[in-house]
Amino acid sequence: MLPGRAPRERSPGATRPAGRRSRADERRVVGIVHGEVGERVAAVEMARAIGARVAGEAQAILTLGSRIAAMLWRLG
């Protein structure tokens, strides 16, 4: 974890809007979550690039984050 940052349990846009089920709404939510995943992956990449000590699972985070981003891209 980067210093000075509180952990988040989930991305705020990761939940489905209550009562809204149109395709446009689903695409909007998928786009938000896709962006959130990309930010998390980028944060781990930047931490590694500057030599910060990141958890031993950093490579797993990068791999899974990239896979999730690809799946979300296809959904959007």
N, C-alpha and C positions, 0 to 999 in steps of 0.2 A: 504494500500500500504506500502511496505517496504521502510524505509528511504533511500534516496540516489538513488532511482531507478525511472527513467522516465517512464510514462505509455506508452504502445505500443497500437497502434490502431488495429493491426492484426499481425499474425505471418508471417514472410517473405515467408515461404514455402506454405502458404495456397492458393496460386493462381495456376491455371492450367497453365502449360507451353504453350506458344502460338504455335499453329500448331503441337503439339505433342499429339497424342491420343492413343498411344499403351497401352496395358494392363500393361506392365512393367513400363511405365511412370506414369500411374495412381497409381499403387501400391507404387511406390517411393514417390509420393506426399502424399498419404494417410499415409505412414509411417512417413514422416516428420511431418505432422500435428498431428498425434497420439502422437509423442514425445513432441511436443509443448504443447499439452493439458496436458500431464502427468507432464511436468515441472511446469505449472501454478498451477495444483492441489497440487503438492508437495510444492510449495512455500507457499500456503495458510496453508497447514498442518504444515509446519515448523514454520511459523509465530505464529500460535496458540500454538504450542508446547513450544515455548520460552516465551510465555506470551505477545507477541506484541498485540497491539490493532488493530484488523482487523474489517472491516466493518461488520455490523449486518447480511449481506448476506453471510457470510463465509460458513455456512452450505449448502446454496443453491448452492454456487460455487462448493463445494466438490461433492454434489449430481449430479449436471448437468455435471460437468467435468468427473466424473466417467461414467455416462451414455454415454456421447459423445465418450469417450475413448473406451468403449465397442462396440459402433456402428462402429467406425473406425477400430477396430481390426477385426470385421467381414468382412469389405470391403477389407481389405488388404490381 
